[in-house]
Amino acid sequence: MSKIEARLIELGYPLPEVAKPVAAYVPSVVTGNLVFTSGQLPFVQGSLPAAGKVGLGDDLVDPATAKDLARLCALNALAAVKLAIGDLDRVTRIVKVVGFVSSVPEFTGQPGVMNGASEFLAEVFGEAGVHARSAVGVPCLPLDSSVEVELIAEFK
């Protein structure tokens, strides 16, 4: 077991199986010393633990729950990275994270939601997990997911 996978278990997030694509794409692609993941949803054993738009109010996914979902997206992205390069210990840097938050128009807390992914990656990789990031509010995501995360990782 890699040191990174052991760290994930220590944090309470064992590496899952790679989520099966829901359309015509692959989970990850390598070019040079970079691996790009496709957008990852917060699947847990093949299903979404919560879905719907993020915001404050009845029938909405609250920002704290959405932050947890972003963490799950990042975990699933790491599974896609491992699929591409074979061993997460080869990762030398998380370069970029792009996060999408399906939210109601008046919600402007997308950066706080995406901190779930960013803080998690820093916990897992230390300084090598600190990255550039975009956090984007969108009207809807596949399967009514609340969040989606993709990342770019450098490896040796």
Buried (B, 14 or more C-beta within 10 A) or exposed (E): EBEBBEBBEEEEBEBBEBBEEEEEEEBBEEEEEBBBBBBBBBBEEEEBEBBBBBBEEEEBBEBEBBBBBBBBBBBBBBBBBBBBBEBBBBBEBBBBBBBBBBBBEEBEBBBBBBBBBBBBBBBBBEEBBEBEBEBEBEEEBEEEBBBBBBBBBBBE
